[in-house]
Amino acid sequence: MLEGAAGVFGEAKPATAEALLDVKTLHAKIGQLTLENDFLEGALTKAGLLSARR
């Protein structure tokens, strides 16, 4: 148990390139979906199909 404690409380392992790529891909997808939702909300509001109250 004491040998494994260093791994729990010690330095964090550096992120792998694959993990960083996944995070970048997820952030890009989140940005795309946010943009699409904002566009759709504006278009529906302009068309009168979406009320101002939520």
C-alpha positions in Angstrom: 0.0 0.0 0.0 2.8 2.4 0.8 4.5 1.8 -2.5 1.3 2.7 -4.4 0.7 5.8 -2.3 3.4 7.7 -4.2 1.4 7.1 -7.4 -1.8 8.5 -5.9 -0.3 11.6 -4.3 2.8 12.0 -6.4 3.2 13.9 -9.7 0.5 13.4 -12.3 1.4 11.5 -15.4 1.7 13.8 -18.4 -1.2 13.7 -20.8 -0.7 11.6 -23.9 -0.9 13.1 -27.3 -4.0 11.0 -28.0 -5.8 12.4 -24.9 -4.9 16.0 -25.9 -6.2 15.3 -29.4 -9.5 13.9 -28.0 -9.9 17.0 -25.9 -9.3 19.3 -28.9 -11.8 17.3 -30.9 -14.4 17.5 -28.2 -13.9 21.3 -27.8 -14.3 21.7 -31.5 -17.5 19.7 -31.6 -18.9 21.6 -28.6 -18.1 24.9 -30.4 -19.8 23.7 -33.6 -23.0 22.5 -31.7 -23.1 25.8 -29.8 -22.9 27.8 -33.0 -25.6 25.6 -34.6 -27.9 26.0 -31.6 -27.5 29.7 -31.6 -28.2 30.0 -35.3 -31.3 27.8 -35.0 -32.6 29.7 -32.0 -32.2 33.0 -33.9 -33.9 31.6 -37.0 -36.9 30.2 -35.1 -37.3 33.3 -33.0 -37.3 35.4 -36.2 -39.9 33.1 -37.8 -42.1 33.4 -34.7 -41.9 29.7 -33.9 -39.9 30.1 -30.7 -41.3 32.2 -27.8 -38.9 34.6 -26.0 -39.8 32.9 -22.7 -38.1 29.6 -21.9 
